[in-house]
Amino acid sequence: MKKSIAFLLSSVLMVVLAACGSSSSNGGAADNNLTAESEIVIEATNFKFDQEEYRVKKGVPVKITFKNVEGNHGIIIPGLKVDLKGKSQSKVVVPKETGEFEIACSIMCGAGHSTMISKLIVEE
């Protein structure tokens, strides 16, 4: 009986702790308490993004919004730790380095998946 109660209490505690640690559904924007000063919207259709490149400023909080217009896609920008999937999702980041960062489709979407690449250019 004591083991059953201890197991039940442990299970309840684990559920409570897991609920406290879950991230928000907006791609982490609320987690980092940043207010975006600019925004870029990346739209995905079958095997392409709406722009070949996107430009942002170094040190300026930017809201990156992903919109899946056609097909099943996601984006990943490894250099900025951005991974967005679904119909519409966003995340606020502060680019700390200038340069070019690859944007790629993160969901295997078919024959043109490997060519579904764009770039984010961070300027001074």
N, CA, C and O atoms as a GROMACS GRO file, in nm:
protein
  496
    1MET      N    1   0.082  -0.120   0.000
    1MET     CA    2   0.000   0.000   0.000
    1MET      C    3   0.086   0.126   0.000
    1MET      O    4   0.060   0.220  -0.075
    2LYS      N    5   0.192   0.127   0.085
    2LYS     CA    6   0.279   0.244   0.093
    2LYS      C    7   0.353   0.266  -0.040
    2LYS      O    8   0.374   0.380  -0.080
    3LYS      N    9   0.392   0.157  -0.107
    3LYS     CA   10   0.460   0.169  -0.236
    3LYS      C   11   0.368   0.229  -0.341
    3LYS      O   12   0.411   0.310  -0.424
    4SER      N   13   0.241   0.191  -0.337
    4SER     CA   14   0.144   0.244  -0.433
    4SER      C   15   0.124   0.394  -0.414
    4SER      O   16   0.117   0.469  -0.511
    5ILE      N   17   0.114   0.437  -0.290
    5ILE     CA   18   0.096   0.580  -0.261
    5ILE      C   19   0.220   0.657  -0.301
    5ILE      O   20   0.210   0.765  -0.361
    6ALA      N   21   0.337   0.604  -0.270
    6ALA     CA   22   0.462   0.671  -0.307
    6ALA      C   23   0.474   0.681  -0.460
    6ALA      O   24   0.515   0.785  -0.511
    7PHE      N   25   0.438   0.576  -0.530
    7PHE     CA   26   0.443   0.579  -0.676
    7PHE      C   27   0.345   0.682  -0.732
    7PHE      O   28   0.379   0.756  -0.824
    8LEU      N   29   0.225   0.687  -0.677
    8LEU     CA   30   0.123   0.782  -0.722
    8LEU      C   31   0.170   0.925  -0.698
    8LEU      O   32   0.156   1.010  -0.787
    9LEU      N   33   0.224   0.954  -0.580
    9LEU     CA   34   0.273   1.089  -0.550
    9LEU      C   35   0.390   1.127  -0.641
    9LEU      O   36   0.398   1.241  -0.686
   10SER      N   37   0.479   1.033  -0.667
   10SER     CA   38   0.592   1.058  -0.757
   10SER      C   39   0.543   1.089  -0.898
   10SER      O   40   0.594   1.179  -0.964
   11SER      N   41   0.445   1.014  -0.943
   11SER     CA   42   0.389   1.036  -1.076
   11SER      C   43   0.324   1.174  -1.088
   11SER      O   44   0.342   1.243  -1.188
   12VAL      N   45   0.249   1.214  -0.985
   12VAL     CA   46   0.184   1.345  -0.985
   12VAL      C   47   0.290   1.456  -0.986
   12VAL      O   48   0.276   1.554  -1.058
   13LEU      N   49   0.394   1.440  -0.906
   13LEU     CA   50   0.501   1.539  -0.902
   13LEU      C   51   0.570   1.552  -1.038
   13LEU      O   52   0.600   1.664  -1.080
   14MET      N   53   0.594   1.442  -1.106
   14MET     CA   54   0.657   1.445  -1.238
   14MET      C   55   0.569   1.518  -1.339
   14MET      O   56   0.620   1.594  -1.420
   15VAL      N   57   0.439   1.495  -1.334
   15VAL     CA   58   0.346   1.562  -1.426
   15VAL      C   59   0.346   1.713  -1.400
   15VAL      O   60   0.347   1.792  -1.495
   16VAL      N   61   0.343   1.752  -1.274
   16VAL     CA   62   0.343   1.894  -1.240
   16VAL      C   63   0.472   1.961  -1.287
   16VAL      O   64   0.467   2.069  -1.345
   17LEU      N   65   0.586   1.899  -1.263
   17LEU     CA   66   0.713   1.955  -1.306
   17LEU      C   67   0.723   1.963  -1.458
   17LEU      O   68   0.777   2.060  -1.511
   18ALA      N   69   0.672   1.863  -1.527
   18ALA     CA   70   0.674   1.865  -1.674
   18ALA      C   71   0.588   1.978  -1.727
   18ALA      O   72   0.625   2.042  -1.825
   19ALA      N   73   0.474   2.002  -1.666
   19ALA     CA   74   0.385   2.110  -1.710
   19ALA      C   75   0.449   2.246  -1.688
   19ALA      O   76   0.430   2.336  -1.770
   20CYS      N   77   0.523   2.262  -1.581
   20CYS     CA   78   0.590   2.389  -1.553
   20CYS      C   79   0.702   2.417  -1.652
   20CYS      O   80   0.731   2.533  -1.680
   21GLY      N   81   0.764   2.314  -1.704
   21GLY     CA   82   0.878   2.332  -1.792
   21GLY      C   83   0.844   2.336  -1.939
   21GLY      O   84   0.934   2.351  -2.022
   22SER      N   85   0.717   2.324  -1.976
   22SER     CA   86   0.683   2.322  -2.118
   22SER      C   87   0.696   2.460  -2.178
   22SER      O   88   0.672   2.561  -2.112
   23SER      N   89   0.734   2.463  -2.306
   23SER     CA   90   0.749   2.592  -2.375
   23SER      C   91   0.617   2.635  -2.433
   23SER      O   92   0.524   2.556  -2.447
   24SER      N   93   0.609   2.763  -2.469
   24SER     CA   94   0.486   2.816  -2.526
   24SER      C   95   0.473   2.769  -2.670
   24SER      O   96   0.571   2.724  -2.730
   25SER      N   97   0.354   2.780  -2.728
   25SER     CA   98   0.329   2.733  -2.863
   25SER      C   99   0.368   2.835  -2.968
   25SER      O  100   0.345   2.810  -3.086
   26ASN      N  101   0.424   2.947  -2.932
   26ASN     CA  102   0.458   3.049  -3.030
   26ASN      C  103   0.603   3.044  -3.072
   26ASN      O  104   0.659   3.146  -3.113
   27GLY      N  105   0.665   2.930  -3.062
   27GLY     CA  106   0.802   2.916  -3.109
   27GLY      C  107   0.905   2.972  -3.015
   27GLY      O  108   1.017   3.000  -3.057
   28GLY      N  109   0.871   2.990  -2.887
   28GLY     CA  110   0.968   3.035  -2.790
   28GLY      C  111   0.977   3.185  -2.774
   28GLY      O  112   1.058   3.233  -2.694
   29ALA      N  113   0.896   3.262  -2.846
   29ALA     CA  114   0.906   3.408  -2.836
   29ALA      C  115   0.878   3.457  -2.695
   29ALA      O  116   0.941   3.552  -2.650
   30ALA      N  117   0.785   3.395  -2.626
   30ALA     CA  118   0.753   3.438  -2.491
   30ALA      C  119   0.860   3.393  -2.391
   30ALA      O  120   0.876   3.455  -2.286
   31ASP      N  121   0.932   3.285  -2.424
   31ASP     CA  122   1.031   3.232  -2.332
   31ASP      C  123   1.149   3.326  -2.312
   31ASP      O  124   1.204   3.333  -2.203
   32ASN      N  125   1.188   3.398  -2.417
   32ASN     CA  126   1.305   3.481  -2.404
   32ASN      C  127   1.270   3.627  -2.373
   32ASN      O  128   1.361   3.711  -2.366
   33ASN      N  129   1.144   3.660  -2.354
   33ASN     CA  130   1.098   3.792  -2.313
   33ASN      C  131   1.152   3.906  -2.399
   33ASN      O  132   1.179   4.015  -2.348
   34LEU      N  133   1.168   3.883  -2.528
   34LEU     CA  134   1.216   3.986  -2.619
   34LEU      C  135   1.100   4.050  -2.692
   34LEU      O  136   1.001   3.985  -2.724
   35THR      N  137   1.114   4.179  -2.718
   35THR     CA  138   1.018   4.250  -2.800
   35THR      C  139   1.085   4.278  -2.933
   35THR      O  140   1.191   4.341  -2.938
   36ALA      N  141   1.026   4.231  -3.041
   36ALA     CA  142   1.086   4.246  -3.173
   36ALA      C  143   1.077   4.391  -3.219
   36ALA      O  144   0.975   4.458  -3.201
   37GLU      N  145   1.186   4.437  -3.280
   37GLU     CA  146   1.188   4.570  -3.340
   37GLU      C  147   1.162   4.562  -3.490
   37GLU      O  148   1.131   4.663  -3.553
   38SER      N  149   1.176   4.442  -3.546
   38SER     CA  150   1.147   4.420  -3.687
   38SER      C  151   1.092   4.279  -3.704
   38SER      O  152   1.094   4.199  -3.610
   39GLU      N  153   1.044   4.250  -3.824
   39GLU     CA  154   0.988   4.118  -3.851
   39GLU      C  155   1.017   4.078  -3.994
   39GLU      O  156   1.010   4.161  -4.085
   40ILE      N  157   1.049   3.952  -4.014
   40ILE     CA  158   1.054   3.897  -4.148
   40ILE      C  159   0.955   3.781  -4.152
   40ILE      O  160   0.939   3.709  -4.054
   41VAL      N  161   0.890   3.765  -4.266
   41VAL     CA  162   0.796   3.656  -4.286
   41VAL      C  163   0.852   3.568  -4.396
   41VAL      O  164   0.878   3.615  -4.507
   42ILE      N  165   0.869   3.441  -4.366
   42ILE     CA  166   0.920   3.344  -4.462
   42ILE      C  167   0.804   3.254  -4.501
   42ILE      O  168   0.750   3.181  -4.417
   43GLU      N  169   0.765   3.260  -4.628
   43GLU     CA  170   0.653   3.179  -4.677
   43GLU      C  171   0.706   3.064  -4.760
   43GLU      O  172   0.793   3.082  -4.846
   44ALA      N  173   0.653   2.945  -4.734
   44ALA     CA  174   0.696   2.825  -4.806
   44ALA      C  175   0.583   2.772  -4.892
   44ALA      O  176   0.470   2.755  -4.847
   45THR      N  177   0.616   2.745  -5.018
   45THR     CA  178   0.527   2.672  -5.108
   45THR      C  179   0.605   2.549  -5.153
   45THR      O  180   0.717   2.527  -5.108
   46ASN      N  181   0.546   2.470  -5.239
   46ASN     CA  182   0.614   2.347  -5.278
   46ASN      C  183   0.749   2.376  -5.343
   46ASN      O  184   0.758   2.432  -5.452
   47PHE      N  185   0.853   2.337  -5.273
   47PHE     CA  186   0.992   2.337  -5.315
   47PHE      C  187   1.056   2.475  -5.329
   47PHE      O  188   1.158   2.488  -5.397
   48LYS      N  189   0.997   2.578  -5.266
   48LYS     CA  190   1.064   2.708  -5.268
   48LYS      C  191   1.012   2.798  -5.157
   48LYS      O  192   0.901   2.781  -5.106
   49PHE      N  193   1.096   2.895  -5.120
   49PHE     CA  194   1.058   3.000  -5.028
   49PHE      C  195   1.023   3.123  -5.111
   49PHE      O  196   1.064   3.133  -5.226
   50ASP      N  197   0.949   3.217  -5.053
   50ASP     CA  198   0.904   3.333  -5.129
   50ASP      C  199   1.016   3.429  -5.166
   50ASP      O  200   0.998   3.511  -5.256
   51GLN      N  201   1.131   3.422  -5.100
   51GLN     CA  202   1.245   3.507  -5.133
   51GLN      C  203   1.373   3.424  -5.129
   51GLN      O  204   1.384   3.327  -5.055
   52GLU      N  205   1.470   3.465  -5.211
   52GLU     CA  206   1.599   3.396  -5.210
   52GLU      C  207   1.683   3.436  -5.090
   52GLU      O  208   1.768   3.360  -5.044
   53GLU      N  209   1.659   3.559  -5.039
   53GLU     CA  210   1.732   3.605  -4.921
   53GLU      C  211   1.646   3.702  -4.841
   53GLU      O  212   1.557   3.769  -4.894
   54TYR      N  213   1.676   3.707  -4.712
   54TYR     CA  214   1.609   3.796  -4.618
   54TYR      C  215   1.719   3.871  -4.545
   54TYR      O  216   1.824   3.814  -4.517
   55ARG      N  217   1.696   3.999  -4.514
   55ARG     CA  218   1.799   4.081  -4.449
   55ARG      C  219   1.749   4.135  -4.316
   55ARG      O  220   1.636   4.181  -4.303
   56VAL      N  221   1.839   4.127  -4.217
   56VAL     CA  222   1.811   4.180  -4.083
   56VAL      C  223   1.936   4.251  -4.033
   56VAL      O  224   2.043   4.239  -4.092
   57LYS      N  225   1.922   4.325  -3.923
   57LYS     CA  226   2.033   4.399  -3.864
   57LYS      C  227   2.090   4.326  -3.743
   57LYS      O  228   2.016   4.266  -3.664
   58LYS      N  229   2.222   4.331  -3.730
   58LYS     CA  230   2.291   4.271  -3.616
   58LYS      C  231   2.249   4.342  -3.486
   58LYS      O  232   2.242   4.465  -3.483
   59GLY      N  233   2.222   4.266  -3.382
   59GLY     CA  234   2.189   4.320  -3.250
   59GLY      C  235   2.047   4.371  -3.234
   59GLY      O  236   2.011   4.419  -3.127
   60VAL      N  237   1.966   4.362  -3.339
   60VAL     CA  238   1.828   4.410  -3.334
   60VAL      C  239   1.734   4.290  -3.323
   60VAL      O  240   1.737   4.202  -3.408
   61PRO      N  241   1.650   4.285  -3.217
   61PRO     CA  242   1.556   4.174  -3.204
   61PRO      C  243   1.462   4.167  -3.325
   61PRO      O  244   1.397   4.266  -3.360
   62VAL      N  245   1.456   4.052  -3.387
   62VAL     CA  246   1.372   4.033  -3.505
   62VAL      C  247   1.278   3.914  -3.484
   62VAL      O  248   1.318   3.810  -3.433
   63LYS      N  249   1.156   3.934  -3.522
   63LYS     CA  250   1.058   3.825  -3.515
   63LYS      C  251   1.061   3.753  -3.650
   63LYS      O  252   1.031   3.812  -3.753
   64ILE      N  253   1.096   3.626  -3.647
   64ILE     CA  254   1.097   3.544  -3.767
   64ILE      C  255   0.968   3.465  -3.768
   64ILE      O  256   0.945   3.380  -3.681
   65THR      N  257   0.884   3.493  -3.867
   65THR     CA  258   0.755   3.425  -3.878
   65THR      C  259   0.759   3.332  -3.998
   65THR      O  260   0.796   3.373  -4.108
   66PHE      N  261   0.720   3.208  -3.976
   66PHE     CA  262   0.714   3.109  -4.083
   66PHE      C  263   0.568   3.082  -4.117
   66PHE      O  264   0.486   3.057  -4.029
   67LYS      N  265   0.537   3.088  -4.247
   67LYS     CA  266   0.402   3.057  -4.295
   67LYS      C  267   0.412   2.947  -4.400
   67LYS      O  268   0.481   2.962  -4.501
   68ASN      N  269   0.343   2.839  -4.374
   68ASN     CA  270   0.338   2.726  -4.467
   68ASN      C  271   0.218   2.747  -4.558
   68ASN      O  272   0.105   2.720  -4.518
   69VAL      N  273   0.242   2.795  -4.680
   69VAL     CA  274   0.135   2.830  -4.772
   69VAL      C  275   0.085   2.708  -4.851
   69VAL      O  276  -0.035   2.692  -4.871
   70GLU      N  277   0.179   2.624  -4.894
   70GLU     CA  278   0.143   2.508  -4.975
   70GLU      C  279   0.235   2.392  -4.941
   70GLU      O  280   0.356   2.411  -4.930
   71GLY      N  281   0.180   2.272  -4.924
   71GLY     CA  282   0.260   2.156  -4.891
   71GLY      C  283   0.285   2.144  -4.742
   71GLY      O  284   0.220   2.211  -4.661
   72ASN      N  285   0.380   2.059  -4.707
   72ASN     CA  286   0.414   2.036  -4.567
   72ASN      C  287   0.562   2.070  -4.548
   72ASN      O  288   0.649   1.993  -4.589
   73HIS      N  289   0.589   2.185  -4.484
   73HIS     CA  290   0.726   2.235  -4.473
   73HIS      C  291   0.754   2.286  -4.333
   73HIS      O  292   0.663   2.302  -4.251
   74GLY      N  293   0.879   2.311  -4.307
   74GLY     CA  294   0.926   2.376  -4.185
   74GLY      C  295   1.054   2.448  -4.222
   74GLY      O  296   1.106   2.430  -4.332
   75ILE      N  297   1.106   2.530  -4.132
   75ILE     CA  298   1.235   2.594  -4.158
   75ILE      C  299   1.329   2.569  -4.042
   75ILE      O  300   1.289   2.556  -3.926
   76ILE      N  301   1.456   2.563  -4.077
   76ILE     CA  302   1.560   2.552  -3.977
   76ILE      C  303   1.670   2.650  -4.015
   76ILE      O  304   1.713   2.656  -4.130
   77ILE      N  305   1.714   2.728  -3.916
   77ILE     CA  306   1.827   2.818  -3.932
   77ILE      C  307   1.923   2.782  -3.818
   77ILE      O  308   1.917   2.841  -3.711
   78PRO      N  309   2.011   2.685  -3.842
   78PRO     CA  310   2.097   2.634  -3.734
   78PRO      C  311   2.180   2.741  -3.664
   78PRO      O  312   2.196   2.736  -3.542
   79GLY      N  313   2.232   2.838  -3.738
   79GLY     CA  314   2.317   2.940  -3.680
   79GLY      C  315   2.247   3.031  -3.582
   79GLY      O  316   2.312   3.098  -3.502
   80LEU      N  317   2.113   3.034  -3.587
   80LEU     CA  318   2.035   3.118  -3.496
   80LEU      C  319   1.945   3.036  -3.404
   80LEU      O  320   1.864   3.091  -3.330
   81LYS      N  321   1.960   2.905  -3.410
   81LYS     CA  322   1.880   2.814  -3.328
   81LYS      C  323   1.730   2.834  -3.350
   81LYS      O  324   1.652   2.839  -3.256
   82VAL      N  325   1.692   2.844  -3.478
   82VAL     CA  326   1.552   2.859  -3.516
   82VAL      C  327   1.507   2.730  -3.583
   82VAL      O  328   1.572   2.682  -3.675
   83ASP      N  329   1.395   2.676  -3.536
   83ASP     CA  330   1.335   2.556  -3.594
   83ASP      C  331   1.184   2.573  -3.584
   83ASP      O  332   1.127   2.555  -3.477
   84LEU      N  333   1.120   2.607  -3.695
   84LEU     CA  334   0.976   2.635  -3.696
   84LEU      C  335   0.906   2.540  -3.793
   84LEU      O  336   0.954   2.517  -3.904
   85LYS      N  337   0.793   2.487  -3.751
   85LYS     CA  338   0.714   2.395  -3.833
   85LYS      C  339   0.566   2.430  -3.818
   85LYS      O  340   0.528   2.503  -3.726
   86GLY      N  341   0.486   2.378  -3.909
   86GLY     CA  342   0.342   2.397  -3.898
   86GLY      C  343   0.291   2.506  -3.990
   86GLY      O  344   0.365   2.559  -4.073
   87LYS      N  345   0.164   2.539  -3.973
   87LYS     CA  346   0.100   2.638  -4.059
   87LYS      C  347   0.162   2.776  -4.041
   87LYS      O  348   0.200   2.840  -4.139
   88SER      N  349   0.172   2.822  -3.918
   88SER     CA  350   0.228   2.953  -3.891
   88SER      C  351   0.288   2.952  -3.751
   88SER      O  352   0.221   2.917  -3.653
   89GLN      N  353   0.412   2.990  -3.742
   89GLN     CA  354   0.481   2.990  -3.614
   89GLN      C  355   0.588   3.097  -3.618
   89GLN      O  356   0.635   3.133  -3.726
   90SER      N  357   0.627   3.149  -3.502
   90SER     CA  358   0.728   3.254  -3.501
   90SER      C  359   0.818   3.243  -3.378
   90SER      O  360   0.787   3.176  -3.280
   91LYS      N  361   0.931   3.313  -3.390
   91LYS     CA  362   1.027   3.318  -3.280
   91LYS      C  363   1.102   3.450  -3.290
   91LYS      O  364   1.135   3.496  -3.399
   92VAL      N  365   1.130   3.511  -3.176
   92VAL     CA  366   1.209   3.634  -3.172
   92VAL      C  367   1.353   3.596  -3.136
   92VAL      O  368   1.378   3.526  -3.039
   93VAL      N  369   1.447   3.645  -3.219
   93VAL     CA  370   1.589   3.620  -3.197
   93VAL      C  371   1.666   3.751  -3.211
   93VAL      O  372   1.618   3.847  -3.271
   94VAL      N  373   1.785   3.753  -3.155
   94VAL     CA  374   1.876   3.868  -3.170
   94VAL      C  375   2.003   3.817  -3.238
   94VAL      O  376   2.084   3.751  -3.174
   95PRO      N  377   2.021   3.846  -3.367
   95PRO     CA  378   2.143   3.803  -3.435
   95PRO      C  379   2.264   3.875  -3.376
   95PRO      O  380   2.268   3.998  -3.372
   96LYS      N  381   2.362   3.800  -3.331
   96LYS     CA  382   2.478   3.859  -3.264
   96LYS      C  383   2.600   3.869  -3.354
   96LYS      O  384   2.699   3.932  -3.317
   97GLU      N  385   2.594   3.807  -3.472
   97GLU     CA  386   2.706   3.810  -3.565
   97GLU      C  387   2.657   3.846  -3.704
   97GLU      O  388   2.546   3.808  -3.744
   98THR      N  389   2.738   3.920  -3.778
   98THR     CA  390   2.705   3.947  -3.917
   98THR      C  391   2.741   3.824  -4.000
   98THR      O  392   2.821   3.741  -3.958
   99GLY      N  393   2.680   3.815  -4.118
   99GLY     CA  394   2.711   3.704  -4.206
   99GLY      C  395   2.587   3.648  -4.270
   99GLY      O  396   2.478   3.703  -4.259
  100GLU      N  397   2.605   3.535  -4.338
  100GLU     CA  398   2.495   3.466  -4.406
  100GLU      C  399   2.464   3.337  -4.332
  100GLU      O  400   2.553   3.260  -4.297
  101PHE      N  401   2.335   3.315  -4.310
  101PHE     CA  402   2.288   3.195  -4.242
  101PHE      C  403   2.192   3.122  -4.335
  101PHE      O  404   2.100   3.182  -4.390
  102GLU      N  405   2.214   2.993  -4.352
  102GLU     CA  406   2.129   2.914  -4.440
  102GLU      C  407   1.993   2.888  -4.377
  102GLU      O  408   1.982   2.854  -4.258
  103ILE      N  409   1.890   2.904  -4.459
  103ILE     CA  410   1.753   2.867  -4.421
  103ILE      C  411   1.718   2.746  -4.508
  103ILE      O  412   1.727   2.754  -4.630
  104ALA      N  413   1.679   2.638  -4.446
  104ALA     CA  414   1.646   2.517  -4.522
  104ALA      C  415   1.513   2.460  -4.474
  104ALA      O  416   1.470   2.482  -4.361
  105CYS      N  417   1.450   2.386  -4.563
  105CYS     CA  418   1.327   2.316  -4.526
  105CYS      C  419   1.365   2.202  -4.433
  105CYS      O  420   1.457   2.125  -4.461
  106SER      N  421   1.294   2.190  -4.322
  106SER     CA  422   1.328   2.089  -4.221
  106SER      C  423   1.239   1.966  -4.225
  106SER      O  424   1.254   1.875  -4.144
  107ILE      N  425   1.146   1.962  -4.320
  107ILE     CA  426   1.056   1.847  -4.334
  107ILE      C  427   1.072   1.791  -4.474
  107ILE      O  428   1.058   1.864  -4.572
  108MET      N  429   1.102   1.663  -4.485
  108MET     CA  430   1.116   1.601  -4.616
  108MET      C  431   0.985   1.619  -4.692
  108MET      O  432   0.882   1.562  -4.656
  109CYS      N  433   0.990   1.699  -4.798
  109CYS     CA  434   0.866   1.740  -4.865
  109CYS      C  435   0.852   1.688  -5.008
  109CYS      O  436   0.755   1.721  -5.076
  110GLY      N  437   0.947   1.608  -5.054
  110GLY     CA  438   0.934   1.551  -5.187
  110GLY      C  439   1.060   1.570  -5.270
  110GLY      O  440   1.168   1.596  -5.216
  111ALA      N  441   1.044   1.557  -5.401
  111ALA     CA  442   1.156   1.557  -5.494
  111ALA      C  443   1.238   1.685  -5.491
  111ALA      O  444   1.359   1.679  -5.513
  112GLY      N  445   1.179   1.800  -5.465
  112GLY     CA  446   1.251   1.926  -5.465
  112GLY      C  447   1.301   1.969  -5.328
  112GLY      O  448   1.348   2.082  -5.312
  113HIS      N  449   1.293   1.883  -5.230
  113HIS     CA  450   1.331   1.918  -5.092
  113HIS      C  451   1.474   1.968  -5.083
  113HIS      O  452   1.500   2.068  -5.015
  114SER      N  453   1.567   1.902  -5.148
  114SER     CA  454   1.709   1.938  -5.134
  114SER      C  455   1.742   2.075  -5.193
  114SER      O  456   1.845   2.133  -5.158
  115THR      N  457   1.658   2.127  -5.280
  115THR     CA  458   1.682   2.259  -5.338
  115THR      C  459   1.605   2.370  -5.266
  115THR      O  460   1.611   2.486  -5.307
  116MET      N  461   1.534   2.334  -5.163
  116MET     CA  462   1.453   2.432  -5.090
  116MET      C  463   1.540   2.501  -4.985
  116MET      O  464   1.536   2.468  -4.867
  117ILE      N  465   1.619   2.598  -5.033
  117ILE     CA  466   1.715   2.668  -4.949
  117ILE      C  467   1.708   2.818  -4.978
  117ILE      O  468   1.690   2.859  -5.093
  118SER      N  469   1.722   2.897  -4.875
  118SER     CA  470   1.729   3.042  -4.887
  118SER      C  471   1.837   3.088  -4.790
  118SER      O  472   1.904   3.004  -4.728
  119LYS      N  473   1.856   3.219  -4.776
  119LYS     CA  474   1.955   3.263  -4.677
  119LYS      C  475   1.908   3.388  -4.603
  119LYS      O  476   1.834   3.471  -4.656
  120LEU      N  477   1.954   3.397  -4.481
  120LEU     CA  478   1.929   3.513  -4.397
  120LEU      C  479   2.061   3.588  -4.387
  120LEU      O  480   2.162   3.532  -4.343
  121ILE      N  481   2.061   3.714  -4.427
  121ILE     CA  482   2.181   3.796  -4.423
  121ILE      C  483   2.171   3.894  -4.307
  121ILE      O  484   2.078   3.975  -4.300
  122VAL      N  485   2.267   3.884  -4.215
  122VAL     CA  486   2.271   3.974  -4.100
  122VAL      C  487   2.374   4.082  -4.131
  122VAL      O  488   2.492   4.054  -4.152
  123GLU      N  489   2.326   4.207  -4.133
  123GLU     CA  490   2.411   4.322  -4.166
  123GLU      C  491   2.441   4.403  -4.042
  123GLU      O  492   2.370   4.394  -3.942
  124GLU      N  493   2.548   4.484  -4.050
  124GLU     CA  494   2.585   4.577  -3.940
  124GLU      C  495   2.474   4.676  -3.916
  124GLU      O  496   2.486   4.762  -3.828
   0.00000   0.00000   0.00000
